[in-house]
Amino acid sequence: MTGTRGDVTPAREVVELLGSRHPVVAAAAVSPRGTTIASVGAPLDADYEIGSTSKGLTGLLYADAPRRGEITPTTTLGERLPLQGVPAAEVTLASISTHRSGLPSLPAAAAPVRRSLALWLTGANPYGDTLDQLLAQTRGVRLKRARPRYSNLGFELLGHALAAGTTFRALLRDRIADPLGPDVCYAPSTPDELRPGALTGTTRSGRARAPWTGEALAPAGGVRATIGTPARLTEALLDGTAPGVAALDPVADFTGRLLRVGAAWMTLDHRGRPVTWHNGGTGGFRTWLGLDRAAGTAVVLLSATAIPVDRHGFALLTRLTEAQRRS
């Protein structure tokens, strides 16, 4: 086990609790007393697929864009992407940010059944599309009734719409990754762009999975990071210095009043305290990032296996918060 930044005991407790079912895992524990990080099975500079936690980063970029004068509450996809003349062009970025745009989870042209079969039979990456392929698929999409509906397609389009005039990869680097410091956070389009420290994820049974890279996928699930980046990000979210921190504020119900949503970020009441969080999963990875904003505490879990870590994340955040309140 490796650790750094002061007293590493809290983060070590995290990885010890996860146990042998998560042989390669990194964790961060953030509180007013400081930040600790730890890793098992890989060095601290190894990078993980963070899956749909990428949507949380896209949500931050979305919430930051109005301050820069780049978008307004009524900006549509058609104003930012070449989608004129199709139904998706009229969808507002604001509606996508809270998963109530009417866009499906995936476009029918993406052949989700065929891709899922390829994933489970051969471990193939089901989401390697280019941006041009994504736009071509979107032109054939029929909108559904606007109601809360989790949409990977929506967040793919949202991230690329925010990056109009540049690339999502560059936007992520310039506005989130570089300001957070030297740790790694990037969005590879192909396996050739993986860093030497990129981990290979595994299934629950330990079978290796191909990396989930893809230009189209990046804003919704294609970001990779070392544990240092989300650790620094949670520090910045808690102290209010992160770009687009308003994305964490819930603005609409998602599943009744039990689960509310901001710009991607979910908030629910957990044991009497509001927890703001996002999770992620790919073919071989699981992640969870949660914050108790009132207590100033947060936990990050990155696992290189496809076994969920959400339950552990909520439990460990509660433990950290209770320890903080007693101190």
C-alpha positions, 0 to 999 in steps of 0.5 A, a space after each residue: 500500500 502506498 500513501 502520501 500527503 500527511 496522515 494517510 490513515 483515513 484513505 488507507 482505511 478506505 482501501 482496506 475496507 474495499 478488500 480483496 474484491 478490489 485488488 487495484 484501487 486508489 482513494 482520497 479522503 478530504 476534510 478540513 483537517 487535510 487531504 490524504 490519498 492511498 493506493 493498493 495494487 498500483 502506484 499513486 500516479 496510475 490512471 483510471 477510467 472514471 466513467 460517468 464521473 466524466 459527466 460531473 466534469 462536463 457539468 462544471 464546464 457547463 456551469 462555468 461557460 455562462 460566466 465567460 459569456 459563451 452560452 446563455 440559459 437558452 443556448 441550443 445544440 444547433 447554435 453550437 454544433 452542425 445539427 441544423 434542420 434536425 430535432 436535436 438542434 432545438 434541444 437546450 444545453 440547460 435541459 441536457 445538464 439536468 437530464 431532461 432534454 428528451 434525448 435517449 440514452 444512446 442513439 438507435 444508430 449506435 446499435 447498443 445491443 450489438 455493441 453490448 454483445 461485443 463488449 461481453 463476448 470479446 471485451 471490445 470497447 463499445 464507445 469508440 466513435 468519432 465526433 463526426 460519427 456522433 453527429 451523424 447518429 444524432 441527426 437521426 434521433 427522435 426526441 422523447 417527452 422531456 422528463 428526467 431520463 439519464 442520457 449518455 448521448 446528451 452529455 456527449 453532445 453537451 461537452 462537444 457543444 461547450 467546446 465549439 471552436 476547440 475540442 473537448 479534450 483541450 477544454 478539459 485540459 485548459 479549464 480543469 486539468 491544468 489549473 488543478 496542478 501536475 496530476 493527470 486528467 485527460 480524454 484519450 480518443 484512441 488506445 494509442 493516446 493512453 499514458 504509460 501509467 494507464 491501468 487495464 480494467 477487469 471484470 468482476 471475474 478478473 477478465 481484462 477489458 479493452 480501454 474505453 477511449 473515444 472522441 465522442 465518448 469523452 464528455 460523458 464517460 471517456 476521461 481518465 485520471 490519477 487519484 491526485 486530480 479528483 482529490 484536488 478537484 474535491 478540495 476546490 469544490 469544497 472551498 468554492 474555487 473550482 470552475 463551475 462549482 454551481 453545478 453542484 447545486 440541485 435545481 430540479 427533482 430527478 427521482 421525486 424529491 429523493 434525488 435531485 440534480 444540478 448540472 450532472 451532479 446528484 444530491 440526496 439525503 443520506 442518514 440525515 445529511 445532504 450528499 452531492 455525488 456522481 459515480 462512474 462505470 466502464 467495462 473494467 472500472 468503477 468510480 465514486 466521488 461524493 461530498 458533504 458540502 456542509 461538513 467540508 468532507 469528501 471521498 473519492 474511490 477509483 477501482 480498476 475492476 467492475 465491482 461497484 463502490 458506491 455503497 462503500 463511498 457513502 459509508 466512508 463519507 459518513 464515517 469521515 464526516 462523523 469523525 470531523 464533527 467529533 473533532 
